[in-house]
Amino acid sequence: MVDSNNAQNIKENISSYAEWLAVSASHDAFYTLHPQGWLYKRDMNAVQFLYVIPSSDRETISAMMNGLREAPAGTNVMHGGLKTFIFVVDFSDPQNSDFGLFLKEQLDENMRARVLTEFIIVDFNRSVYFKVGGGKVQDKSLKKLLDSTSVAIKMDKDKRKEWTNIKRSSVKTNLNDLRTKKERFGLLVPMIAIVAINVTIFVIDLLFWLIADIKPIENFGAQYNELVAQGEWWRMIISTFLHADFSHLAGNMVMLVLISRILRGFYSKFHYCLIYLVTGFVGSLLTYLCMDISIMSLGASGAIMGIGGVLCYRMFIGKNSKFFRRTANCITIIAIVGYNLLVGLTMPDINNWAHFGGFIVGFAMAWISELIQKTKEENNNQESA
């Protein structure tokens, strides 16, 4: 009876630690919990998946691995990307004496099936972990978390549960701060609408140019500073939806989609449209105020750089910037912003006032938005007190 109670206590303790580890992976290693129970994150466009399994049931593990190996490539989200499995095991149990050999066989079969996996065993009895097959854990932030595993294992079960709840609450708070308003389709609808407007205008102008050798929308909306000075102010807005040629259009639309995909989920549709329009307009305004009266300008790059400015603020300075850097694709942000700024500085006929102006205004809008949000929270806290 004592042995039975002790075994049950160990099982509950292992489950408690596995829960701590999964929540800590979200909090400290920046994974996101999927509704189906596994965790995932993107790292330089690669997807990493994480399973924390407080069990050594070989039949269940074999079935899971067979499912991965038999899934046709491209038909199962779990087939692509690195999959890390962490097994929490009590090796004082005789049934687990050759568990490592069993996992090595499964790992070899996965390799033959070209399924990228790594198996990590947490020896709950000795408070250590090791990677099956040798080598280092691929994810450095996960390795750092596992390095502290002995402290968590030796922690009192109730204390560990308290820490788990604190971390879980912190993750939810961070996500709520970053995702100011969750909507069913996120930014998909306005992003598609903006791309559609840009493409439609270009196609209409192209057809008129091929048929009648005129570009009515460009003639009506391109930003000629001389015409803006005569009162045609609308050109500073319409010009942000116009493009000179197909390569100009395609390059801007690809960058817009990539950078909007990152912004998606962090801002509402209204804020997204506001950022696009305001930063695009300010870029046009600076073009009018700071460039020669004979200049003609058009393109969405000022608005795209405005979105880049918002994301750069959130990535380097804003509240929860570290968390944002792990949940957003920062390589894409840096590449797009850096490319536009570098091209403007090294190539002729590039409107740097629109590029730099849009970026600075987007950066400022993110700062002001966060300041307003902070003020509202302080006022609410005072009223509650």
Salt bridges, closest charged atoms under 4 A:
GLU12 OE1 - LYS157 NZ 3.23
GLU19 OE2 - ARG168 NH2 2.75
ASP28 OD1 - HIS27 ND1 2.62
ASP28 OD2 - LYS167 NZ 2.75
ASP98 OD1 - ARG58 NH2 2.76
ASP108 OD1 - LYS104 NZ 2.98
GLU109 OE1 - ARG69 NH2 3.30
GLU118 OE1 - LYS131 NZ 3.18
ASP123 OD2 - ARG126 NE 2.68
ASP139 OD2 - LYS41 NZ 2.79
ASP147 OD2 - LYS143 NZ 3.32
ASP177 OD2 - LYS319 NZ 3.22
GLU183 OE1 - LYS269 NZ 3.64
GLU218 OE1 - LYS215 NZ 3.95
GLU232 OE1 - ARG235 NE 2.57
GLU377 OE1 - LYS319 NZ 3.87
